[in-house]
């Protein structure tokens, strides 16, 4: 398959096996490959603590990562090659953590959502989108013009189908941020012409059908999302609504952070990495909280950047995110989120369709303009849904997403959501409160299914 340009230094990825995670790994715990309708192999990890443990035979839970993140975000651990991780459980840690031999061996596993759900009897699967991942779990890249629609309409269904074929069970589906977004778009029955996507000349329009939506909802046990994405908040969005801004976003490239970050961060000790992150985002949070209430919210720059509450995250987990979780993304993915924030239209990419492939600025909505508008079809989602929302409104605002998701879908008596106080979009997955508040709440909801 032809390739569009990529940004990165591919040859650095396997520079040092111990630093980048390439090649064989004594923590090998279940590599599966799902092939998409357009012929791309996406890599999936089926969780078990080590090869000495069996895979769970419980209900499968499929968790896709957020944008610029990979599937490592759901399984925090101490990298065996990094001997400066010596985290110790707090005195008031729950008994399940103190008694678990895996956590005894590596206390940082306390913050692993995958491990917690495994202990509660669930079969956790963690796929990577095309273009995303490290080492053995690096999914095939495909064309550089990929976007959110491709991730959600082609990659997500391939993963769900693979899990169902291997386990023979109805899974719970979703993930963090973009993973949650793809989950609810899957349940409204979206798809794309795979042959056109494979050709790579342009991307086709998204389509959907009530019949496909009904089939998909019937074949899943539920929907689970951590701060699911939708229309984000951008400060000064009117200033960004320009040809120059969107010209940069329509470039058909993969920003290949997986080629660069392992090498760069191998040069820095954890105290520098986590210290820099901690200082930066605590300052952002403080300035966001101090923004005067009498000024318009669209002017709150720091509110838009307040997506990582580092006061709610252990320093080792911060370092793990920077070193092991931050990952690649396509410019087309960023372009769609920007369109939604600036123009307030929750739709497919404005360049989808052969007639739109040269557009620079996203157009205003018009009657019968040929675009697929996601907000028009939310009621097709009928499966029970559960979401954990963050307190901060950077990237995901709870009120906005409750309106889009829970008020938009067809109500189910088991629909629930919670908001975690003093949390942000990144740390809501594995922050300090996660093992004692959100993880048990998630598992209790899963048990109730």
Secondary structure by P-SEA (a helix, b strand, c coil): cccccccccccccccccccccccccccccbbbbbbcccbbbbbbbbbcccccccccccbbbbbbbcccccccccccccccccccccccccccccccccccccccccccccccaaaaaaaaccbbbbbbccccccccccccccccccccccccccaaaaaaaaaaaaccccccccccaaaaaaaaaaaaccccaaaaaaacccccbbbbbaaaaaaaaaacccccccccccccccccccccccaaaaaaaacccccccccccccccccccaaaaaaaaaaaaaaaaaaaaaccccccccccccccccccccccccaaaaaaaaccccccccaaaaaaaaaaaacccccccccccccccccccccccccccccccccccccccccbbbbbbbcccccccaaaaaaacccccccccccccccccccccccccccccccccaaaaaaaaaaac
